[in-house]
Amino acid sequence: MAFDIDRFAHESTSLHWEDLGLDAFREDPLPPETLRTLRYMCDVEFHTVCYLRDMLVSPSRRDPEVSTFMTIWNHEEFWHGEALAHVLDLHGITVAFDEVKAKRVKLGWRDRISPVKQSLLSNIVGTDFVAVHMLWGAVNERSAAAGYRRLAALEDHPVLAPLVRRIAAQETKHIAFYTTQARARLQDNPKAQKLARLALRTAWEPVGSGVSPDDEVTHVMTHLFAGPEGRKEIEAIDRQIAKLPGMEGLTVVADALDARGVPA
């Protein structure tokens, strides 16, 4: 079924959490390990704008459906960050704009050169880059949704669980767009398939890599996905990606966790 971008644009709303009674965290706070993971997730959501920035210099910006989606996607992801920041604030952990900005500054030349590199490489590749972008987005969004589902299962908190499930529900719509676009652009396009496969195999890392220190990435991946239940989520992501044209046999998410020593 085709993804209805007009309906998505019309129905999109900011994430709401006022009805969940987040003040309950004052009486029933989250443990430090969970707060550490939430802080990581919050940083990832607030850095979505950097990913959008890099895509705006690529051929993706010229596709009306993709550009429409990316605008709304960035808006929804921002409010995911706001929700998580509010939870953290109730635990005495402030995620201020200055702190987010400081993290970007610490990325230094890598962050400044990223849009330049993206522009050069993507425009040399041409429109087939959009297929790579869509496939990459599908993996990222599936990983994010799986992370929120795992957090809800691991920390069966009466307020946190419904909040992160709401976030995961919006991420599911993002998955639908990226997957639909990736399938259409990879179908009967061997060049795009080879490029996308190469990009995933050589460059994909867990969402948040490059923004957060390696030890934080490993902590979050271990917290969420260690053990049989976590690995089931990861294997499900790889199975779905492997169903797309030309992606048979890929296990990029499991491989990335294995490389970090996350026990299965």
C-alpha positions as CSV (number, residue, x, y, z in Angstrom):
1,M,0.0,0.0,0.0
2,A,1.3,3.4,-1.0
3,F,2.1,5.9,1.8
4,D,-0.3,8.8,1.8
5,I,2.0,11.8,2.3
6,D,-0.9,14.3,2.2
7,R,-2.8,12.4,4.9
8,F,0.4,12.2,7.0
9,A,1.0,15.9,6.7
10,H,-2.6,16.7,7.5
11,E,-2.9,14.4,10.6
12,S,0.6,15.0,12.1
13,T,0.5,16.5,15.6
14,S,3.0,17.3,18.3
15,L,3.4,14.5,20.9
16,H,1.2,15.2,23.9
17,W,1.9,13.9,27.4
18,E,-0.1,16.3,29.7
19,D,-2.6,13.6,30.4
20,L,-0.1,11.1,31.7
21,G,0.6,12.8,35.0
22,L,4.4,13.0,34.7
23,D,4.6,14.5,38.2
24,A,4.3,10.8,39.4
25,F,8.0,10.6,38.7
26,R,8.6,12.7,41.8
27,E,7.2,9.8,43.9
28,D,8.2,7.0,41.7
29,P,11.5,8.0,40.1
30,L,13.4,6.0,37.4
31,P,16.7,4.2,38.2
32,P,20.0,5.8,37.1
33,E,20.6,3.2,34.3
34,T,17.2,4.2,32.7
35,L,17.8,7.9,33.1
36,R,21.2,7.5,31.4
37,T,19.5,5.8,28.4
38,L,16.7,8.4,28.3
39,R,19.4,11.2,28.2
40,Y,21.0,9.5,25.2
41,M,17.6,9.2,23.5
42,C,16.8,12.8,24.2
43,D,20.1,14.0,22.7
44,V,19.4,11.9,19.6
45,E,16.0,13.4,19.1
46,F,17.3,16.9,19.5
47,H,20.0,16.3,17.0
48,T,17.6,15.2,14.3
49,V,17.9,18.7,12.8
50,C,21.5,18.0,12.0
51,Y,20.5,15.0,9.9
52,L,17.8,17.1,8.2
53,R,20.5,19.8,7.5
54,D,22.7,17.2,5.8
55,M,19.8,15.9,3.7
56,L,18.9,19.4,2.5
57,V,22.1,19.6,0.4
58,S,21.4,16.2,-1.2
59,P,19.1,15.2,-4.1
60,S,16.5,14.3,-1.5
61,R,15.5,17.9,-1.2
62,R,14.2,18.0,-4.8
63,D,11.7,15.3,-4.3
64,P,8.4,16.9,-3.1
65,E,7.2,13.9,-1.1
66,V,10.6,13.4,0.6
67,S,11.0,17.1,1.5
68,T,7.4,17.3,2.8
69,F,8.0,14.2,5.0
70,M,11.4,15.5,6.3
71,T,9.8,18.7,7.4
72,I,7.1,17.0,9.4
73,W,9.4,14.3,10.6
74,N,11.8,16.9,12.1
75,H,8.9,18.6,13.9
76,E,7.7,15.3,15.4
77,E,11.2,14.3,16.5
78,F,11.7,17.6,18.2
79,W,8.7,17.0,20.4
80,H,9.9,13.5,21.2
81,G,13.0,15.3,22.6
82,E,10.9,17.8,24.5
83,A,8.9,15.0,26.2
84,L,12.1,13.1,27.2
85,A,13.7,16.4,28.4
86,H,10.6,17.0,30.6
87,V,11.0,13.5,32.2
88,L,14.6,14.1,32.8
89,D,13.9,17.6,34.3
90,L,11.6,16.0,36.8
91,H,14.6,13.9,37.9
92,G,16.8,17.0,38.3
93,I,18.6,16.5,34.9
94,T,18.3,19.6,32.8
95,V,18.7,19.3,29.1
96,A,19.0,23.0,28.1
97,F,19.5,24.3,24.6
98,D,22.9,25.5,25.5
99,E,23.9,22.0,26.4
100,V,22.6,20.6,23.1
101,K,24.5,23.3,21.3
102,A,27.7,22.6,23.2
103,K,27.5,18.9,22.1
104,R,27.3,20.0,18.5
105,V,30.2,22.4,19.0
106,K,32.3,19.6,20.5
107,L,31.8,17.6,17.3
108,G,34.1,20.2,15.8
109,W,35.3,19.9,12.2
110,R,33.4,16.7,11.6
111,D,30.1,18.4,12.1
112,R,31.0,21.4,10.0
113,I,32.3,19.4,7.1
114,S,29.4,16.9,7.2
115,P,27.0,18.8,5.0
116,V,29.8,19.6,2.5
117,K,30.8,16.0,2.3
118,Q,27.1,14.9,2.0
119,S,26.5,17.4,-0.8
120,L,29.6,16.3,-2.8
121,L,29.0,12.6,-2.5
122,S,25.2,12.6,-2.9
123,N,25.2,14.9,-5.9
124,I,27.8,12.8,-7.6
125,V,25.7,9.7,-7.1
126,G,22.6,11.6,-8.3
127,T,19.0,10.5,-7.7
128,D,20.0,7.0,-6.7
129,F,21.2,8.6,-3.4
130,V,17.6,9.1,-2.4
131,A,17.3,5.3,-2.3
132,V,20.3,5.1,0.0
133,H,18.8,7.9,2.2
134,M,15.4,6.1,2.4
135,L,16.9,2.7,3.3
136,W,19.2,4.3,5.9
137,G,16.2,6.1,7.4
138,A,14.2,2.8,7.5
139,V,17.0,1.1,9.5
140,N,17.3,4.1,11.9
141,E,13.6,4.4,12.5
142,R,13.1,0.7,13.1
143,S,16.0,0.8,15.6
144,A,14.5,3.8,17.4
145,A,11.1,2.3,17.6
146,A,12.5,-1.0,18.9
147,G,14.5,0.9,21.5
148,Y,11.4,2.6,22.8
149,R,9.5,-0.6,22.9
150,R,12.3,-2.3,24.8
151,L,12.4,0.6,27.3
152,A,8.7,0.2,27.9
153,A,9.1,-3.5,28.5
154,L,12.2,-3.2,30.7
155,E,11.0,-0.3,32.8
156,D,7.3,-1.1,33.2
157,H,6.7,2.3,34.8
158,P,3.0,3.4,34.8
159,V,3.9,6.8,33.2
160,L,7.1,6.1,31.3
161,A,5.8,3.0,29.4
162,P,2.8,4.8,27.8
163,L,4.9,7.8,27.0
164,V,7.6,5.9,25.1
165,R,4.9,3.8,23.4
166,R,3.4,7.0,22.1
167,I,6.8,8.0,20.7
168,A,7.2,4.5,19.2
169,A,3.7,4.9,17.5
170,Q,4.9,8.0,15.7
171,E,8.1,6.3,14.8
172,T,6.1,3.5,13.2
173,K,4.6,6.0,10.7
174,H,8.1,7.2,9.9
175,I,9.1,3.6,9.3
176,A,6.2,3.2,6.9
177,F,7.3,6.2,4.8
178,Y,11.0,5.2,4.6
179,T,10.3,1.6,3.9
180,T,7.7,2.4,1.1
181,Q,10.1,4.8,-0.5
182,A,13.1,2.5,-0.2
183,R,11.2,-0.4,-1.7
184,A,10.0,1.6,-4.7
185,R,13.5,3.2,-5.4
186,L,15.4,0.0,-5.0
187,Q,13.0,-2.1,-7.1
188,D,14.5,-3.0,-10.5
189,N,17.5,-0.6,-9.9
190,P,20.7,-2.7,-9.5
191,K,22.9,0.4,-9.1
192,A,20.8,1.8,-6.2
193,Q,20.8,-1.6,-4.6
194,K,24.6,-1.9,-4.7
195,L,25.1,1.7,-3.4
196,A,22.6,1.2,-0.6
197,R,24.0,-2.2,0.4
198,L,27.5,-0.8,0.4
199,A,26.5,2.2,2.5
200,L,24.9,0.0,5.2
201,R,27.6,-2.6,5.3
202,T,30.5,-0.1,5.6
203,A,29.0,2.9,7.4
204,W,25.9,2.2,9.4
205,E,26.2,2.5,13.1
206,P,23.6,2.6,15.9
207,V,21.6,5.8,16.0
208,G,23.4,8.3,18.2
209,S,26.9,7.2,17.1
210,G,29.0,10.3,16.4
211,V,26.8,12.4,18.7
212,S,27.4,10.6,21.9
213,P,30.7,9.0,23.2
214,D,31.3,5.4,22.3
215,D,30.8,4.2,25.9
216,E,27.4,5.8,26.0
217,V,26.4,4.2,22.7
218,T,27.5,0.8,24.0
219,H,25.7,1.3,27.3
220,V,22.4,2.1,25.7
221,M,22.7,-0.7,23.1
222,T,23.5,-3.1,26.0
223,H,20.8,-1.8,28.3
224,L,18.1,-2.1,25.6
225,F,19.1,-5.0,23.5
226,A,21.3,-7.4,25.5
227,G,19.9,-10.9,26.0
228,P,17.4,-13.0,24.1
229,E,14.5,-10.6,24.1
230,G,16.6,-7.7,23.0
231,R,18.2,-9.8,20.3
232,K,14.8,-10.8,19.0
233,E,14.0,-7.1,18.3
234,I,17.3,-6.7,16.5
235,E,16.9,-9.8,14.4
236,A,13.4,-8.6,13.5
237,I,14.8,-5.3,12.1
238,D,17.4,-7.2,10.0
239,R,14.7,-9.5,8.7
240,Q,12.5,-6.6,7.5
241,I,15.5,-4.8,5.9
242,A,16.6,-8.0,4.2
243,K,13.1,-8.2,2.5
244,L,13.8,-5.1,0.5
245,P,15.1,-5.4,-3.1
246,G,18.8,-6.3,-3.2
247,M,19.2,-6.4,0.6
248,E,19.0,-10.2,1.1
249,G,21.2,-11.6,3.8
250,L,22.1,-8.3,5.4
251,T,22.3,-8.3,9.2
252,V,23.7,-4.8,9.7
253,V,22.1,-4.1,13.1
254,A,23.1,-7.4,14.6
255,D,26.6,-7.0,13.2
256,A,26.9,-3.5,14.8
257,L,25.8,-4.8,18.2
258,D,28.2,-7.7,17.9
259,A,31.0,-5.3,17.1
260,R,30.3,-3.5,20.4
261,G,30.2,-6.7,22.4
262,V,26.5,-6.5,23.2
263,P,25.7,-10.1,24.5
264,A,22.9,-11.9,22.7
